[in-house]
Amino acid sequence: MAGLGALVLALVLTGCNSALESEAQPQTGAAHSADAAGGLNRSRAPRSAGSLTMLSEVVGRGAPVDEATCLALDVDLEVADDHTPVPSPSADGPLIVARDDQRLIVGLRTGIEGMAVDGRRSMLIPPALAYGNAGWGNGLVGPNDTLRADISVLWAGRRPSWTWPDLRRAARAGGGALDLVTGSGAPFIAGATGMVMIDAVDLDAESIEGSMWNGCNARSLDLRSNDLASWFVGGLEGLRPGGTRLVLQPEGATGDHNVDAWVVTLAMTRD
């Protein structure tokens, strides 16, 4: 089977192209309040005139959005007045974006402030924080339309900390794969789909040849896929969500771009 490099590195630089995109717009601030349930100082979405109108809210008790580099969101949008659905890129799976992705409408970037994993918000987004008087989608969103957004935070993460000596020590330990960060929850097995973030590395040159963390280009992997080398599948089996594992490319395996190892973080799994 061909090496894994072409499969992964071909995905690294692909970007998000979604119905949630907009031109850059002014940012709005967030009011702060205490989370009564957890006693944590969370940011709540702004509720002042000309800002978001909160309909319901569960802040969440998992990893905080504001400390993350990359997010997985489930987003449903509709025009508030007539309930016209606005196509969402998360219809077939999570929307993976950078925390500060400027391509998202301001109302969404502002609306997730202070949330955490497992949090949910329903809100009204005024035109000034959405598509303004221009509208969007050939009239699907009309001029000065208010949007309703239902947002759930599925995952929030950042590139795990590791050093080249860490990776070399792991490589010397042998075995083909070694956990750098231990995750929790159900292990990744064939039959489940896992959302992963991968650094493709050249250990000898101490070089990152490609990274899904750049641009938050997480991808779903099915361990039953014929596109994956058997050694890579074996290296990932048993990894738990939130865990990071070094997977070594075996001697003689076909590779690309001088890649000889893969640092894989499993963000989440889906059956």
Buried (B, 14 or more C-beta within 10 A) or exposed (E): EEBBBBBBBEBBEEEBEBBBBBEEBEEBEBEEEEBEEEEEEBBBBBEEEEBBBBEEBBBBBBBBBBEBBBBBBBBBBBBBEEEBEBEBBBEEBBBBBBBEBEBBBBBBBBBBBBBBBBBBBBBBBBBBBBBBEEBBEEEBBBEBBBBBBBBBBBBBBBBBEBEEEBBBEBBEEEEBBBBBBEBEEEBBEEEBBBBBBBBBBBBEEEEBBBBBBBBBBBBBBBBEEEEBBEBBBBBBEBBBBBBBBBBBBEEEBEBBBBBBBBBBBBBBBEE
